[in-house]
């Protein structure tokens, strides 16, 4: 159903899986002829001492959008094309709307009191067919967004991202489970919530969300863009075998267990462990694990093509997380044909089941990797075979195209349900 106008409430920074999800899905929808308006927290409270109306609109389609380098000029109406850093430049975009906030962290955002007015006025002016919230974990998620959509008679879809470990094997996973308990009563007010795995769906239903309001649409990656190909990485790193971790350097990612295992395994001069990413634990870990151990810290790499080149040049991808949802980095590595080792948390174990990779016990990451790392170093035929199986798994189950098709189908169903509901109210 092309031409549908989606108001997407998402996230552009700090960088995380939610940012990637919003970018990939909205660009995919735009490529298929949808119109998308993007609403996200983007201005500090000190800059928002204006009325909601003056912040938003200077004329029928004029938007103050200096956060994105668009200046104070007009933003094109839905029938025309415009450009924005987050959107595909060849696709149709309605506009981007900044929502004021007090404080933003990697996971949580505290909105200002004015954010409700900004959000409501934006939706009133934009008149979308449907609202899709890639939940940013803010107070808007709980009461405000469902109330506004009900007032404006707009179907409301959510994507629920928080990572988890269903077995609650550690303090971090207990905190994440608390997040599910906190959100469940409010997700019952959404028309439908998208989760990435059957485990997530079971948890939310167990916590009281009606099962007809929770649907499984796994993460997906562009298997044409993320694919095996040439890379100069091994020459660049002067290595015969390259192992890679790509993600945040934070407690929940359990990177130190990987580093300890690598150091104890004594991998030798021909093997390199590339750490791609940044985070609160990066500086302290670099003090104890460095190039003398064959560990290369590459930092956060914003350039997607460069990240793809790194994956294409590596042999093995390792994800030692304590909690996850469904890791996009894991899917990207699988699509590039890497042998993958990941912990059995979130849906990652489900992704690697039946021989598509090696599933690690999150309680024994270091000891298991200490055994497995030399095995993967010495047997390239094993990494080749697992890499082929990993890519095939992505093609069979986790492509971005398939993901977007399922989202499209859900949108049509939600609009049909809303129409039936309205007819019932009128006839009554």
N, C-alpha and C positions, 0 to 999 in steps of 0.2 A: 504494500500500500504506500506508494511514493507520494510525496507532497505533504505528508503528515508533519506537523510541527511539534517537536519535542523540546520541552524546557528541561535542561539537564543541570541538576545541582551537584557539583562535583568539587574537585580539588586540582590545583595546578602546582602547588608547592607547600611544604618541602617535598622533595622527590620521594616517592614510595610506590608500592604496587597500585594503590588507589589512583594515583596520578596517571600511571601507564594505562590502567583500565579505562579511565575516562577518555584519555586521548585516543586510544585505539577504537573504542566503541563509537564515539561521536564521529570520528573521521570516517569510519566504516558506514555509518548511517548517512552521512553527507554524501559519500560516494554513491550510495544507492538512491539518491534523490530526496532524502528527507531534509527538512529544515530544522536547524538546531540552534537554540539559544543557550548560552553557557553562563550559569550563575555560580559564583564562588567567593569565598572570603578573600578579599584582596586589598583592603585599605585599613590603615591603622585608625584607631578611634580618634586620635588627635586631628585627623583629616576629615572627620565626618560630622563636624558641628554645623550641619545644614539640615534642612528638612529633607525627608526622603525624596520628595518630588524634585527638588532642585538638584540633588545629587544625580538623579537618574536621567531626567529628560530636559533637553534644551529646546526641542521641538518634537514633532510627531515621531521621528526616528533618531533624534540626536541624543547621543549618550556620552556622558563624561567618562572617558575610558583611558585616562592617561597612564594607568598602571600597565597597559599593553602597548604603549607607544602610538596610540591611535589619535592622540590630541583631542580637541574639543569639537571636531567637525561632525558631520552627519554619519550615521551608520546606515548602510543601505537597507531598505525594506526587504521582506522575504523573497521577492521576485527577482532580485539582483544578486550578483556575486560580490563577495568582499573577502578580505584576507585577515588572518590573525595568526599569531605564532602557534597556537595550539591546534588550529584547524587546518585541514587540507586546503591549500590555496586555490584549488580548482573547484571547491565545493561551495554550496550555498549556506551562508550563515546569516542568521537574523542579527544577533548582537551578543555581547558579553556584558554581564552585570556584576559590578563589585558589591559585595555585602560587607558592611563594616564589622570589625571585631575588636575585642579588647586584647586578647592574647592568643597566640597560636603556637602549638607544639607539634612534634612529629605526628602524634596521634590525635590529640584533642584540640578543639577550638572553642574559645569563649566569645560568643557574639555580643555586640552592644545591644542596648534596648531598642535602638532604631532599626536594627536589622530586620525585625518583623515587618515594619512598615515598608522598608525597601523591597523586601521579598514579595509582599502582597501587591504593592503598586506595580512592580515589575511584571508579575503574572497577569494582573488586570490589563496592562497595556499590551503585553505580548500576545495574549489570547492563544496559548498553545493548546494542542489537542490532548496532551498528556504530560505529566511531570515524572521524571525519572531521577531519583536521588541516589547517587553513589555515596552512601552514607559517610559523612566526614567526622562523625562522632562529636557532635555539638548539641547544645540544648535545643537548637532548632529541630533536631530530629525527633525529639520526644513529643511535644505538644504542638508546636507552632505549625510545622509543615502539614501534618494531617488536618489540622483545623482549617488552615487557609484553603487547602485543596477541596475540603468538604464545602466550605463557603462558596467557592468558585465553581463547584461541580466539575472538578478535574480528576480524572483517574490518577492514582499515585502508585508508582512502582519504586521499590527500593532494591539496591544491591548491598548486602550485608557482608562486610569484609573481615571483621576481627578474627585473628588467628586463634587456634585452640589446640589442646591436646586432650582428647576425650578421657584418657585414663588418669588425668590429673596427677602426673608423676612428679610435679615440682611446683614450687611457689608461683612461678611465672604463669604456668598453665592454670593454676587456681584463680589467679587474677583475671585471666582471659575468660574463664568460665563465668566469673562474676559479671563480666561485661554482657554475656549472653543472658544471664538472669535479669540484668538491669534493662536490657532492650526489649526482651520478649513481650511484656505487656503493651508496649507502644507499637511494636511491629504488627500486632493484631489490628491496629487501626489503618494499616496500609492495605491497599487493594491486593498487592502481591509483593512478596519479598523473594529476590533471587539469592540463592546460595550456591556454592561451588561443588558441594558433595552431598551424598546421602547422609553421612555422619552429621554434618551441620544441620540438615533438615530434621533429622531425628531429634537432635538436641532442642531445637526451637519448638518443635511440636510437643516434646515432652514438657517444655516449660510453658505451654499454654497457647502458642500461636496456632490458629486453626490450620489443619494440614492442607486445606484447599487454597490457603493463602501463602504457601511456601512452595517454590518451584526450583528445580535444580538446573542451572545452566552453567557448566564448567567454564573456567577461564579458557581462552584460546589465543593462539599466536598465528601470525602470518607465516605459513610454512614455505612460501616462496621467498620472502625476504630473509627469514631465518632458516637457512639451509646450508648443507656442506658446500665449501668453496675454497678457493685459494686464500692463503694468508702468509704474511711474512713474519708472524709472531715468533716462531722458533729461531729464525735467524736473528731477530731483534733481541731475543733473550739468551741467545747462544745455548740452546737447550735441545736435547733429543726427545724428551718427554715433558709435556706441560700439563699440570693439574691446575684447576682454577676454582676459586670461590668468587661469586659475584653477588653482592648485596650489602646491606648495612653492617657496620661493625658495632654491634650492640649486644647487650647481655642475652636477649632472647634468641639471637642468631648463633650463640655458642661457638664463635669462631676460635676461641682459645683452645677448645678441645681438639679442633683440627690442627692448630699450630703445634700443640704438645705432641700429638701423634706423629706429625711430620718430622719433628726434631728427633723423637725417639727412634723413628724408623730408619734414620740415617740413609736417606735416599740417594746420596752420591752426587757428584758434580754434573751429571748429565740430565738431572731432573730438576724442575723448577715448580714451585707453588706460587701462582699469581693471585694476589688478593686485590680484587677490583671493588672499590667502594670506600665509603667514609662513614664516620659515626662517632659516638661519644667514647668508645673504647679504643679507637684507632691509635691515638698517640701513645697511650700506655703500653699497648701490645707491641708497637714498633720498637720500644726500648729493649724488649727481651727476645724478639724474633726478627731476624734481618737477613741480609744477603749472604752472610756467612753460613746461614742454615739453608740456603737455596730458596729463600722466601723473598718475593719481589712485591713491594707495596706500590700499586699502580694508581691508588686514589680513586676518587669519584670521576667517572667519565661520562660526560653529558652527551657526547656525540654517539648516536645510535649505531652509525656505520662502523665506528671504531670498536664498539662493544661486540658487534657481529664479527668483525675481523678477529678479535681476541678469542671468541668462542670457536670460530672455524679453525683457528690455529692450535687449539688445545686438544688434549686427548681425553681427559677425565674432568667431570664437573662434580663438586662436592658441596652438599648443603647440610650442615650439622645442626640445624635449628632445634630449639626446644619447643617452639610453637610455630604454626603456620596456618594459613588458610589453604589456598592452592597457589603455590609459588609460580609466578610468571617467569622468573629467572630459570627455574627448573625446566619449564616447558620450552623456553627459548634455547636452552642448552640441548635438550633432547631433539628439538627440531633441527639443530645444527649438526646432529649426528655424534654427539659426545656420549661416552659411557657415563652414566650418572649414578652417584651414591647419595642417598638422602635419608634423613630420619623419618621414622614412622609417626609423623605428627600431622595434624590437619588432614588434608586429602593427598599429601605427597606419597604416602605409602600406597594408596589406592592407584595413583598414577603409574607407579613402578611395578605393580603386581604382575605376576605371571611372566617374569623374565625380562621385563622392559628396563630393569635396572637393579641395583642392589639397595635393599632397605636396611637401614641401620637402627639399632635400638638407641633411643635418645639418652638412656641411662648409661650406655657403654660405648659412647661415640669414640672416645680416645683409644680405648683398647681394641675395638674392632677395626678402626682405621689403621692402627699400628700394624695389624696383620694384613689388611687389604692393600694398603698403598704399595708395598714392594711387589705384591702379586700383579697389580695393574701396571707397574713399572716394567716388569720382566716379561709380560705376555701381551704384546700389542695385538695379537689375534683376538684376545678376549675383549679388549676395548673396541675393536672394530665390530665384532659381532654384537656387543651390547649397544653400541652406537646406532647400528642399523635397526635393531629392535626398538630403540628409544624413538627414533624418527618415525618409524612406522606407527607406533602408538599414538604420537601426536597427529599424524595424518588421519588415523582411524577415529580419534575421539576428541581432539583438542585444537581444531583449527579455528582461527578467528572468523573465517567465513561462516562456518557452521554455528559458531557462537552468535553472530549477528543475526543469522536466519532465525534462530530460536527466540532472540529478543524481539525481532519483528513480529513473529507469530504471537508472542505474549502481548505486545501492544494491541494488535488487532482484537485479541480476546478481551482485553481490558476495556477497550472502547465499546465492544459489543455488549459486554456486561453492564456498562454504565448506561447505554442506550436502553437496554431492557429495564433497568432499574428506574429510569426516568419515565418510561412509558407506564410502568406499574404505578408510579406515584401520580401521574396525570389521570389514569383511569380510575384510581381510587378517589 
